[in-house]
Amino acid sequence: MKNTHDTKLIFELSKPGCRGAVLPACDVPSPDGGCDASDWLPADALADAPPALPEVTEPQVVRHFVNLSQQNMSVDTHFYPLGSCTMKYNPKRNERAAAMPGFNEVHPYQPEETIQGMLEMLYELQEILNEISGLDACCLQPAAGAHGELTALLVAAAYFKDRDFKDRGEHRTKVLVPDNAHGTNPASAAMAGFDTVTVKTNPDGGVCMEDFRAKLDSDIAVFMITNPNTVGIFESNMQELADEVHAHGGLIYLDGANMNAILGITRPGDWGRAGTGGADMQHYNPHKTFSGPHGGGGPGAGPICVVEKLAPYLPAPMVVKKETGYSLDYDRPKAMGRVRAFFGNTGVLLRAYCYLRTHGPEGLKEVSENAVLNANYLLAKVKHFLPVPQGGRCMHEFVASASKLKSERGISAMDIAKRLLDYGYHAPTVYFPMTVKEAIMVEPTETESKETLDAFAETLFRITEEEAELLHDAPHTTTISRPNEVQAARNPCLSCR
Ligand SMILES: Cc1ncc(COP(=O)(O)O)c(C=O)c1O
């Protein structure tokens, strides 16, 4: 039975004098003979007062946090069809490998000869990611997809600066981004110092070629494209887009967040006309594609791969293979700078490596085929009662619209998403992309069974038949119903006092 009685903050549970453990007095004398911290530490290193920590018993601490964790949905407890953010199952064997002391307990300052296993794993991962993307050099350092975007754009900026063009570097100021791109794309472009130029998409979800051509000029440094894109459509004009950007001297950046739909089927580096190349750089989202745990803003990974001409600008260090073994190469005079300390979030990268090696080339292709099959199966069931504007066929996800329900019965995408929680489903992504009104973005992933997809489609249908009033107040079964969606972001309050 679910324990719902305790929703207090841990500070509210605090009672003076309560302890989980009482340690015996320290009996190790300091060089001066005393046993207190004040005997060991200089006066200016001592706090004025003990920290104001909650005073609770050990069972109170354990129950508090376990109860809190059980009020959340997770991919291990519920179907989680969160489009774009992709919550795919995290195989437990990867967790076990990541917890092995040989990986988990190494320190980045250890001498290289003592971390050869870790370096070999990272080197092989670089090679595998290069192979999947059809690109030449890989950097494992970025800590998230968005960080990969930023790193790659800084690499592009360093590349243009370095080019000898009228003695002043090739001064390109703009980045082209389609209007249905993830918000991180224009944000990364701005952070890297570029101006974003938005390109319209067509009703079918693909890039509008007229608008693209009108905006493409020799000021464009990079065209950022997500393919398959955020409405789950593979860009049908990819070759023309790549060729035309290259003809203007620009670079193609692939937002590779959706690589889970095309693994082993097509390689971004091959997307241009034969001999001219396709994507020049891309990031991967290991949490979406290679089943790393979703960081939820925490430590993730967003490795990038680039074509050969951009390789010198990748940040140090790179993991290299020498005759004497594996090594970290910091000697990179043209590198765009550093994006983080050390060599990446190795725990997340290791999970990706395990996933890649477990599946192998054929298995990865099957992963993508099943992700696309599952999404199309669900699309075919759902589009009869929830219109899908770009709903002919999809890749790994699709975007339905509650627009008609909203205008006819006042039922919004949010109402449907919230009501799904009552039925034991995590909500799909809603209101993204903004090019679809009342968007409900569904991504089932490859691991879900037909039975799970059937049950989810039936539940969605049932919800669309329910009374609007019931939906407006949903969810009815969770501890908290409808928290203010933006208050915590706008007015962060990180302390209970
Ligand atoms: C299409 C797309 N691009 C970029 C990102 C950003 O990735 P991250 O959340 O790892 O920063 C996401 C996130 O899921 C995404 O779906």
The ligand as an SDF file (V2000), in Angstrom:
LIG
                    3D

 16 16  0  0  0  0  0  0  0  0999 V2000
   15.9670   17.4960  -30.5840 C   0  0  0  0  0  0  0  0  0  0  0  0
   16.7500   17.7830  -29.3250 C   0  0  0  0  0  0  0  0  0  0  0  0
   17.8340   18.5730  -29.3940 N   0  0  0  0  0  0  0  0  0  0  0  0
   18.5630   18.8500  -28.2950 C   0  0  0  0  0  0  0  0  0  0  0  0
   18.2370   18.3470  -27.0640 C   0  0  0  0  0  0  0  0  0  0  0  0
   19.0740   18.7540  -25.8840 C   0  0  0  0  0  0  0  0  0  0  0  0
   19.6580   17.6860  -25.2260 O   0  0  0  0  0  0  0  0  0  0  0  0
   19.9790   17.7490  -23.6570 P   0  0  0  0  0  0  0  0  0  0  0  0
   18.6690   17.7340  -22.9400 O   0  0  0  0  0  0  0  0  0  0  0  0
   20.7960   16.5130  -23.3870 O   0  0  0  0  0  0  0  0  0  0  0  0
   20.7580   19.0070  -23.4220 O   0  0  0  0  0  0  0  0  0  0  0  0
   17.1080   17.5100  -26.9390 C   0  0  0  0  0  0  0  0  0  0  0  0
   16.7290   16.9520  -25.6190 C   0  0  0  0  0  0  0  0  0  0  0  0
   16.1930   15.9440  -25.4210 O   0  0  0  0  0  0  0  0  0  0  0  0
   16.3470   17.2220  -28.1000 C   0  0  0  0  0  0  0  0  0  0  0  0
   15.2650   16.4440  -28.0470 O   0  0  0  0  0  0  0  0  0  0  0  0
  1  2  1  0
  2  3  1  0
  2 15  2  0
  3  4  2  0
  4  5  1  0
  5  6  1  0
  5 12  2  0
  6  7  1  0
  7  8  1  0
  8  9  2  0
  8 10  1  0
  8 11  1  0
 12 13  1  0
 12 15  1  0
 13 14  2  0
 15 16  1  0
M  END
$$$$
